[in-house]
Amino acid sequence: MAVCKTCGCAIPLGSKGCDMCAAIGAVAPAEQPPVWQAPIQSPAPTELASSAASWAASGGAARPALPADIQKAQKRVRQAWQFIAFIGALSVVAGTVAELGNIDLLQNYFDWYSVAEGAIFLLLAYFVRRGSLIALGIAIGLYALDTVALFATGHFGIIRILILLFLLRSLGSANLLRQHRKALAQQASAQEQPRAA
């Protein structure tokens, strides 16, 4: 028994076409194109594999920082360490003058403790300038403790709260710079690995 090449129905003996195609008017569904299959021994596409590996390696990493953001962060961190150095120098000079000159008006606010605290601020400003996030955190904490002690003695200065907010904002900027430096170091090491291989 013969089978119709168009629809797959059986062709009766002695006829040239099937009954189904004759009834429909020889309208048959269009032939489906064959499904493409990859050759068995073809290698995996390398550009897709490498990008998938990089996506997996990044593991939810944040978008890279824009150059404008980096410049703003550098400016904020520079202003922060300059302010910390200013506070340190002011405390050292005013405390030394108050104690050595025996000036009662200055001794109400500055003493040898202020000199020691100013020296610590100067040291922290040095490390903040070099990019230390920990030093900036310590400086902010020390300034906050000094502000709380000042409020406890009955003095109130809204400017100290504004300075604390500025320093906290610069802490976020320092963190952004640290992440940027870390990403640059990873890129440099990733570029050197293929050269070594």
Secondary structure, DSSP 8 states (H G I E B T S, - for coil): -EE-TTT--EE-TT-SS-HHHHHHTS-------------TT----HHHHHHHHHHHHHSS------HHHHHHHHHHHHHHHHHHHHHHHHHHHHHHHHHHHT-HHHHTT--HHHHHHHHHHHHHHHHHHTT-HHHHHHHHHHHHHHHHHHHHTT---HHHHHHHHHHHHHHHHHHHHHHHHHHHHHHHHHHHHHHH-
